C-alpha cells in the first residue's frame, strides 16, 4: 500500500500549483535543517558555543521532523482537491 504518489500532482493546474508550493517548502526546510546542523557542528568546537550549538541541533531535528508532516499535509490538500475514489484506489494497491 503506497500512500504518497506523484500522479495526482498533474491532474489540474490547481494540483500543480499546490504540489509546487509544498515542494518548495520541503526544499526550504531541508536547507534550514542542514544549515542548523552544519552551524551547530561548528559551534561544538568551542565550549563557549556548546549550548547554542545544542539548540541548533534540536531546531535542525525539528525541521527534519517537519518534512514528513509537510508531505502528509500536501497529500490531504491534494485529496481535498481531487475525488474520493482515487484515494480508495490507493489503498487497494
N, C-alpha and C positions, 0 to 999 in steps of 0.2 A: 504494500500500500504506500504510494508516494503522495504526500500531501502537497508539496510545493512543485508546481510545474510552470514552465515558461510559455506554454501555448496560449494561455489566457491573455498574455500581455499584448497580443496583436489583434484582439477581437474588434477593437474600435479605437478611435482617436482618444477617447477618454481613458481607455485601458492603457494606451501607450504613454500618455502624459502621467498618469498615476504611477505606472511602473518606473518611468524615468525619474520621477521625483524621489521615489523610495530608493532607487539605485544610487542616486546622488547622495542622499542622506546616509546610506550604508557606507559609501566610499569616504565621506567626511568623517564618520565615526571611526572607520578603520585608521585613517591618518591621525586623528586625535589620539586614539589609543596607542598607536605606535609612537607618537611624539611623547606621550606621558611615560611610556616605558623606557624610551631612549634617554630622556632627560632625567628620569628617576634613577636609571642605572649610573649615569654620570655623577649624580648627587651622592651616590653611595660611596664614592671615592673619598669624600670628606666627612669626618664625624660631625662637623657643624651643620651639614646639609642632610644628615641622615633622616631626620623627621620629615622634612618636606619631600624627600625622595620616597619615603614610605607612603605618604599621601598621594603622590603621583602614581605609584604602583596601584594603589586602591582605586583611584579615579580611572586609570587605564583598564583595570579589571572590570569595573562597572560599565565602561564603554564597550568592552568586548562582550559583556552580557547583554548589552542593548542591541547587538546585531541580530540575534535570532528573534528578539522582540519586534524589531522593525520588519523582519520577514513575515512574521505572523500577522502583524497589523496590515501589511501590504496585501496578504492573501485574503484577509477578511474584507478589506475595502474592495478588492477585485471581485470577490464573491458577491458583494452587495451591488456592484455594477452589473454583474452577469446574471445567469439564471441558476436556479436551484438544481436542475437536472445535471448540469455539468459537475457540480460538487458531488452529487450522488455517484456519478460515474467514476470519479476519482477513487472513492472508497471501494469500488468493485474490483479495481485493477490490482 
